[in-house]
């Protein structure tokens, strides 16, 4: 039961992270207040992904492919750090390069592909 709840939270975090990232990347007419709020939600989703991923890993320690999990964890840490930096820069109204959000999106999608394809 606990495993299913954590797995559901992990999937919800993934969907939230990717959907908010896509929305922020492709919607150019978004207000700054909405951008700040969505950046906060994206950061929270990235941290949820990281936390639930670590917990799921330690629950299923003997049943997982450690190479796959290691790559996923490195990418998840990268996404969490980059989304936190993105959130802080948006909160301070600093100018951001659009490539920054693109890297967050590509890394998030890469983690998802690794999880479901490999």
N, CA and C atoms as a LAMMPS dump frame, in Angstrom:
ITEM: TIMESTEP
0
ITEM: NUMBER OF ATOMS
354
ITEM: BOX BOUNDS ff ff ff
-5.0000000000000000e+02 5.0000000000000000e+02
-5.0000000000000000e+02 5.0000000000000000e+02
-5.0000000000000000e+02 5.0000000000000000e+02
ITEM: ATOMS id mol type element x y z
1 1 1 N 0.829 -1.197 0
2 1 2 C 0 0 0
3 1 3 C 0.874 1.262 0
4 2 1 N 1.875 1.293 0.873
5 2 2 C 2.771 2.441 0.962
6 2 3 C 3.531 2.635 -0.354
7 3 1 N 3.936 1.513 -0.956
8 3 2 C 4.653 1.564 -2.223
9 3 3 C 3.774 2.163 -3.325
10 4 1 N 2.502 1.773 -3.389
11 4 2 C 1.605 2.307 -4.422
12 4 3 C 1.36 3.801 -4.24
13 5 1 N 1.253 4.254 -2.999
14 5 2 C 1.046 5.685 -2.733
15 5 3 C 2.275 6.475 -3.167
16 6 1 N 3.456 5.985 -2.809
17 6 2 C 4.691 6.666 -3.214
18 6 3 C 4.86 6.67 -4.728
19 7 1 N 4.541 5.545 -5.356
20 7 2 C 4.657 5.466 -6.811
21 7 3 C 3.685 6.432 -7.486
22 8 1 N 2.479 6.54 -6.95
23 8 2 C 1.496 7.485 -7.492
24 8 3 C 1.979 8.921 -7.339
25 9 1 N 2.53 9.264 -6.182
26 9 2 C 3.087 10.606 -5.981
27 9 3 C 4.252 10.87 -6.936
28 10 1 N 5.043 9.847 -7.177
29 10 2 C 6.179 9.977 -8.09
30 10 3 C 5.697 10.268 -9.517
31 11 1 N 4.684 9.553 -9.96
32 11 2 C 4.131 9.758 -11.302
33 11 3 C 3.452 11.118 -11.402
34 12 1 N 2.716 11.518 -10.374
35 12 2 C 2.066 12.838 -10.37
36 12 3 C 3.121 13.941 -10.432
37 13 1 N 4.214 13.78 -9.705
38 13 2 C 5.303 14.752 -9.758
39 13 3 C 5.914 14.849 -11.144
40 14 1 N 6.073 13.699 -11.805
41 14 2 C 6.63 13.693 -13.154
42 14 3 C 5.714 14.423 -14.131
43 15 1 N 4.434 14.108 -14.08
44 15 2 C 3.472 14.747 -14.982
45 15 3 C 3.411 16.251 -14.721
46 16 1 N 3.414 16.638 -13.463
47 16 2 C 3.364 18.061 -13.108
48 16 3 C 4.605 18.791 -13.6
49 17 1 N 5.753 18.216 -13.374
50 17 2 C 7.013 18.841 -13.782
51 17 3 C 7.076 19.049 -15.289
52 18 1 N 6.756 18.022 -16.047
53 18 2 C 6.848 18.124 -17.504
54 18 3 C 5.768 19.039 -18.064
55 19 1 N 4.549 18.945 -17.546
56 19 2 C 3.475 19.786 -18.094
57 19 3 C 3.703 21.267 -17.788
58 20 1 N 4.141 21.59 -16.587
59 20 2 C 4.428 22.997 -16.263
60 20 3 C 5.62 23.495 -17.076
61 21 1 N 6.63 22.657 -17.229
62 21 2 C 7.78 23.045 -18.036
63 21 3 C 7.397 23.327 -19.481
64 22 1 N 6.565 22.473 -20.058
65 22 2 C 6.101 22.699 -21.429
66 22 3 C 5.272 23.968 -21.53
67 23 1 N 4.407 24.185 -20.556
68 23 2 C 3.568 25.389 -20.564
69 23 3 C 4.418 26.653 -20.474
70 24 1 N 5.385 26.655 -19.576
71 24 2 C 6.252 27.823 -19.434
72 24 3 C 7.119 28.045 -20.671
73 25 1 N 7.539 26.965 -21.302
74 25 2 C 8.424 27.092 -22.454
75 25 3 C 7.69 27.604 -23.692
76 26 1 N 6.461 27.111 -23.92
77 26 2 C 5.76 27.448 -25.152
78 26 3 C 4.806 28.628 -25.038
79 27 1 N 4.397 29.001 -23.837
80 27 2 C 3.463 30.113 -23.679
81 27 3 C 4.258 31.394 -23.457
82 28 1 N 4.263 32.248 -24.445
83 28 2 C 5.034 33.492 -24.36
84 28 3 C 4.215 34.642 -23.777
85 29 1 N 2.901 34.48 -23.681
86 29 2 C 2.044 35.57 -23.207
87 29 3 C 1.652 35.404 -21.737
88 30 1 N 2.454 34.744 -20.966
89 30 2 C 2.135 34.493 -19.561
90 30 3 C 2.565 35.697 -18.713
91 31 1 N 1.774 36.016 -17.695
92 31 2 C 2.115 37.147 -16.825
93 31 3 C 3.257 36.752 -15.886
94 32 1 N 3.92 37.746 -15.339
95 32 2 C 5.048 37.47 -14.44
96 32 3 C 4.585 36.815 -13.14
97 33 1 N 3.415 37.204 -12.653
98 33 2 C 2.889 36.582 -11.431
99 33 3 C 2.614 35.103 -11.66
100 34 1 N 2.004 34.784 -12.792
101 34 2 C 1.735 33.38 -13.11
102 34 3 C 3.035 32.617 -13.326
103 35 1 N 4.014 33.239 -13.961
104 35 2 C 5.309 32.591 -14.179
105 35 3 C 5.993 32.28 -12.848
106 36 1 N 5.913 33.208 -11.898
107 36 2 C 6.513 32.973 -10.578
108 36 3 C 5.812 31.829 -9.857
109 37 1 N 4.481 31.807 -9.931
110 37 2 C 3.717 30.748 -9.269
111 37 3 C 4.011 29.389 -9.895
112 38 1 N 4.018 29.333 -11.219
113 38 2 C 4.295 28.068 -11.894
114 38 3 C 5.733 27.607 -11.672
115 39 1 N 6.663 28.539 -11.56
116 39 2 C 8.05 28.168 -11.263
117 39 3 C 8.145 27.532 -9.876
118 40 1 N 7.367 28.047 -8.932
119 40 2 C 7.332 27.449 -7.594
120 40 3 C 6.766 26.034 -7.647
121 41 1 N 5.677 25.837 -8.403
122 41 2 C 5.087 24.503 -8.536
123 41 3 C 6.035 23.54 -9.248
124 42 1 N 6.752 24.041 -10.248
125 42 2 C 7.7 23.198 -10.966
126 42 3 C 8.844 22.776 -10.041
127 43 1 N 9.326 23.699 -9.226
128 43 2 C 10.379 23.377 -8.274
129 43 3 C 9.876 22.344 -7.254
130 44 1 N 8.663 22.529 -6.771
131 44 2 C 8.093 21.582 -5.81
132 44 3 C 7.93 20.202 -6.43
133 45 1 N 7.506 20.15 -7.683
134 45 2 C 7.356 18.865 -8.366
135 45 3 C 8.71 18.183 -8.542
136 46 1 N 9.74 18.95 -8.854
137 46 2 C 11.082 18.371 -9.014
138 46 3 C 11.587 17.801 -7.693
139 47 1 N 11.351 18.507 -6.617
140 47 2 C 11.788 18.018 -5.309
141 47 3 C 10.952 16.814 -4.868
142 48 1 N 9.671 16.802 -5.208
143 48 2 C 8.824 15.64 -4.921
144 48 3 C 9.34 14.425 -5.673
145 49 1 N 9.683 14.619 -6.94
146 49 2 C 10.255 13.543 -7.74
147 49 3 C 11.509 12.965 -7.089
148 50 1 N 12.385 13.843 -6.682
149 50 2 C 13.65 13.416 -6.096
150 50 3 C 13.428 12.662 -4.783
151 51 1 N 12.613 13.209 -3.924
152 51 2 C 12.364 12.589 -2.62
153 51 3 C 11.666 11.237 -2.756
154 52 1 N 10.593 11.181 -3.535
155 52 2 C 9.882 9.91 -3.687
156 52 3 C 10.743 8.893 -4.431
157 53 1 N 11.582 9.36 -5.354
158 53 2 C 12.486 8.444 -6.047
159 53 3 C 13.491 7.807 -5.106
160 54 1 N 14.066 8.609 -4.212
161 54 2 C 14.995 8.059 -3.224
162 54 3 C 14.297 7.061 -2.299
163 55 1 N 13.112 7.393 -1.841
164 55 2 C 12.391 6.49 -0.942
165 55 3 C 12.05 5.187 -1.654
166 56 1 N 11.553 5.279 -2.897
167 56 2 C 11.235 4.065 -3.652
168 56 3 C 12.482 3.223 -3.899
169 57 1 N 13.598 3.866 -4.155
170 57 2 C 14.844 3.135 -4.361
171 57 3 C 15.223 2.346 -3.116
172 58 1 N 15.14 2.974 -1.955
173 58 2 C 15.541 2.283 -0.732
174 58 3 C 14.525 1.236 -0.296
175 59 1 N 13.274 1.368 -0.728
176 59 2 C 12.291 0.325 -0.44
177 59 3 C 12.536 -0.924 -1.289
178 60 1 N 12.974 -0.733 -2.518
179 60 2 C 13.16 -1.841 -3.456
180 60 3 C 14.632 -2.061 -3.781
181 61 1 N 15.49 -1.924 -2.811
182 61 2 C 16.937 -1.901 -3.017
183 61 3 C 17.469 -3.125 -3.759
184 62 1 N 16.959 -4.296 -3.467
185 62 2 C 17.518 -5.504 -4.069
186 62 3 C 16.883 -5.848 -5.411
187 63 1 N 15.82 -5.15 -5.802
188 63 2 C 15.079 -5.532 -7.003
189 63 3 C 15.259 -4.57 -8.175
190 64 1 N 16.187 -3.635 -8.094
191 64 2 C 16.294 -2.61 -9.132
192 64 3 C 17.612 -2.722 -9.891
193 65 1 N 17.634 -2.145 -11.077
194 65 2 C 18.843 -2.03 -11.879
195 65 3 C 19.606 -0.805 -11.368
196 66 1 N 20.703 -1.034 -10.703
197 66 2 C 21.417 0.052 -10.033
198 66 3 C 22.026 1.057 -11.009
199 67 1 N 22.439 0.62 -12.182
200 67 2 C 22.977 1.544 -13.185
201 67 3 C 21.873 2.498 -13.659
202 68 1 N 20.715 1.947 -13.949
203 68 2 C 19.58 2.76 -14.399
204 68 3 C 19.161 3.751 -13.319
205 69 1 N 19.083 3.298 -12.094
206 69 2 C 18.681 4.166 -10.987
207 69 3 C 19.733 5.245 -10.74
208 70 1 N 21.007 4.901 -10.876
209 70 2 C 22.066 5.887 -10.688
210 70 3 C 21.983 7.017 -11.701
211 71 1 N 21.751 6.665 -12.956
212 71 2 C 21.609 7.691 -13.996
213 71 3 C 20.373 8.538 -13.739
214 72 1 N 19.272 7.89 -13.369
215 72 2 C 18.044 8.631 -13.085
216 72 3 C 18.223 9.571 -11.902
217 73 1 N 18.924 9.129 -10.871
218 73 2 C 19.131 9.98 -9.7
219 73 3 C 20.006 11.191 -10.026
220 74 1 N 21.047 10.983 -10.818
221 74 2 C 21.885 12.122 -11.215
222 74 3 C 21.085 13.147 -12.017
223 75 1 N 20.281 12.664 -12.954
224 75 2 C 19.447 13.582 -13.731
225 75 3 C 18.386 14.249 -12.86
226 76 1 N 17.835 13.508 -11.896
227 76 2 C 16.818 14.087 -11.01
228 76 3 C 17.418 15.166 -10.112
229 77 1 N 18.63 14.935 -9.642
230 77 2 C 19.305 15.968 -8.842
231 77 3 C 19.561 17.2 -9.699
232 78 1 N 19.982 16.981 -10.937
233 78 2 C 20.199 18.112 -11.853
234 78 3 C 18.907 18.901 -12.07
235 79 1 N 17.807 18.208 -12.301
236 79 2 C 16.521 18.882 -12.524
237 79 3 C 16.097 19.65 -11.282
238 80 1 N 16.269 19.052 -10.104
239 80 2 C 15.885 19.737 -8.864
240 80 3 C 16.723 20.994 -8.643
241 81 1 N 18.021 20.896 -8.879
242 81 2 C 18.893 22.063 -8.696
243 81 3 C 18.569 23.149 -9.723
244 82 1 N 18.414 22.763 -10.979
245 82 2 C 18.114 23.75 -12.017
246 82 3 C 16.748 24.401 -11.82
247 83 1 N 15.764 23.629 -11.389
248 83 2 C 14.443 24.227 -11.158
249 83 3 C 14.465 25.158 -9.949
250 84 1 N 15.294 24.857 -8.962
251 84 2 C 15.44 25.761 -7.822
252 84 3 C 16.121 27.061 -8.248
253 85 1 N 17.165 26.954 -9.053
254 85 2 C 17.83 28.157 -9.563
255 85 3 C 16.864 28.963 -10.424
256 86 1 N 16.092 28.282 -11.265
257 86 2 C 15.105 28.957 -12.115
258 86 3 C 14.093 29.714 -11.265
259 87 1 N 13.612 29.069 -10.219
260 87 2 C 12.631 29.702 -9.324
261 87 3 C 13.218 30.937 -8.648
262 88 1 N 14.451 30.839 -8.167
263 88 2 C 15.076 31.977 -7.482
264 88 3 C 15.319 33.142 -8.433
265 89 1 N 15.733 32.841 -9.658
266 89 2 C 15.961 33.918 -10.624
267 89 3 C 14.648 34.573 -11.042
268 90 1 N 13.601 33.795 -11.185
269 90 2 C 12.283 34.352 -11.524
270 90 3 C 11.783 35.22 -10.372
271 91 1 N 11.999 34.776 -9.14
272 91 2 C 11.53 35.542 -7.978
273 91 3 C 12.242 36.887 -7.869
274 92 1 N 13.506 36.945 -8.306
275 92 2 C 14.271 38.197 -8.239
276 92 3 C 14.101 39.049 -9.495
277 93 1 N 13.246 38.62 -10.418
278 93 2 C 12.993 39.314 -11.687
279 93 3 C 14.251 39.478 -12.529
280 94 1 N 15.121 38.481 -12.481
281 94 2 C 16.327 38.507 -13.304
282 94 3 C 16.006 37.973 -14.699
283 95 1 N 16.76 38.416 -15.671
284 95 2 C 16.584 37.95 -17.043
285 95 3 C 17.14 36.537 -17.167
286 96 1 N 16.339 35.649 -17.757
287 96 2 C 16.747 34.26 -17.916
288 96 3 C 16.905 33.91 -19.385
289 97 1 N 17.889 33.113 -19.672
290 97 2 C 18.06 32.574 -21.007
291 97 3 C 17.016 31.473 -21.212
292 98 1 N 16.29 31.441 -22.336
293 98 2 C 15.281 30.399 -22.547
294 98 3 C 15.873 28.996 -22.615
295 99 1 N 17.17 28.89 -22.851
296 99 2 C 17.813 27.578 -22.888
297 99 3 C 17.765 26.915 -21.509
298 100 1 N 17.735 27.716 -20.456
299 100 2 C 17.707 27.206 -19.086
300 100 3 C 16.483 26.314 -18.864
301 101 1 N 15.313 26.809 -19.255
302 101 2 C 14.08 26.031 -19.115
303 101 3 C 14.096 24.827 -20.051
304 102 1 N 14.689 24.984 -21.223
305 102 2 C 14.789 23.886 -22.18
306 102 3 C 15.624 22.737 -21.61
307 103 1 N 16.699 23.062 -20.909
308 103 2 C 17.544 22.026 -20.294
309 103 3 C 16.768 21.286 -19.208
310 104 1 N 15.974 22.011 -18.424
311 104 2 C 15.141 21.369 -17.404
312 104 3 C 14.164 20.404 -18.06
313 105 1 N 13.538 20.844 -19.138
314 105 2 C 12.574 19.999 -19.85
315 105 3 C 13.226 18.758 -20.442
316 106 1 N 14.337 18.936 -21.126
317 106 2 C 15.012 17.801 -21.761
318 106 3 C 15.483 16.799 -20.712
319 107 1 N 16.003 17.273 -19.604
320 107 2 C 16.455 16.365 -18.54
321 107 3 C 15.28 15.617 -17.927
322 108 1 N 14.164 16.296 -17.728
323 108 2 C 12.974 15.65 -17.173
324 108 3 C 12.44 14.58 -18.118
325 109 1 N 12.405 14.906 -19.397
326 109 2 C 11.927 13.928 -20.382
327 109 3 C 12.908 12.764 -20.491
328 110 1 N 14.198 13.03 -20.363
329 110 2 C 15.199 11.958 -20.405
330 110 3 C 15.013 10.988 -19.241
331 111 1 N 14.738 11.507 -18.064
332 111 2 C 14.489 10.64 -16.905
333 111 3 C 13.255 9.781 -17.155
334 112 1 N 12.22 10.374 -17.727
335 112 2 C 10.989 9.638 -18.01
336 112 3 C 11.232 8.543 -19.043
337 113 1 N 11.98 8.847 -20.077
338 113 2 C 12.289 7.846 -21.103
339 113 3 C 13.112 6.711 -20.508
340 114 1 N 14.081 7.041 -19.692
341 114 2 C 14.893 6.002 -19.047
342 114 3 C 14.02 5.12 -18.165
343 115 1 N 13.073 5.722 -17.465
344 115 2 C 12.226 4.964 -16.545
345 115 3 C 11.291 4.005 -17.272
346 116 1 N 10.71 4.443 -18.381
347 116 2 C 9.667 3.638 -19.005
348 116 3 C 10.129 2.84 -20.215
349 117 1 N 11.243 3.181 -20.817
350 117 2 C 11.689 2.475 -22.015
351 117 3 C 12.765 1.451 -21.69
352 118 1 N 13.701 1.814 -20.853
353 118 2 C 14.823 0.913 -20.574
354 118 3 C 14.499 -0.074 -19.486
